[in-house]
Amino acid sequence: MSAAKKNAARGALEYVEDGMVVGLGSGTTTAVFIELLGRRMKEEGISVSGVATSFDSEMLAKKAGIPLIPLERRINLAVDGADLVRKEYVLKGGGGALTREKIVDYAAEKFIVIADEGKKDLEKEYPIVVETVPFSYHYVMGEMEKLGLEPELRVGGKKLGPVVTDNSNFILDCEGEVGVVPEEFEKKLNGIPGVVENGVFSKFWKIILGDEEKSYEF
């Protein structure tokens, strides 16, 4: 694991307390957090329950010894990664788990975004990811184009046809810019019939980045 990812994960780990229900995000940096959380539980004897946002995070949590519960209790803290980080929003969805991630992250009392500091690079670009019901994906693509976006149906690397999410939906990767007011843009995308969720996350408590030596708030 990279030092930057590990430091970002350690920064979020400081906010985990005994007895918490923690939302476990998806992605490479969150995978490090899950591993470190499991290790801390064993070493310090603290009790933490997790709510997984994807099949991958579920498997990682089980391996780390973190007991999982369904999304039916209050989540005290959610920790999740990001594909691109800005002060006003982050972009997610590279792993296709954006819908469950947003449900868990936004349901939490506090949501911390963790990432290596390379994700804040102003030269870095990342598509706006949209999860859509298969029946309506042609229509949704047309609506995305009206917003100035360039949508493309995500296809599988090791299978024929489109990528199918854990929710049995399709993924659109849309090139373009997030609106001036990210929260309003996020809501506008979700208002399109057929859109299940989008990868613009404008509500969070903290962003913690890691470099080769430390973690820091962005």
Secondary structure, DSSP 4 states (H G I P E B T S, - for coil): --HHHHHHHHHHHTT--TT-EEEE--SHHHHHHHHHHHHHHHHH----EEEESSHHHHHHHHHHT--B--TTS-EEEEEE--SEE-SS-EE--TTS-HHHHHHHHHHEEEEEEEEEGGGG-TT---PEEEEE-GGGHHHHHHHHHHTT-EEEE-B-SSSSSB-B-TTS-EEEEEES---SSHHHHHHHHHTSTTEEEESEE---SEEEEE-SS-EEE-
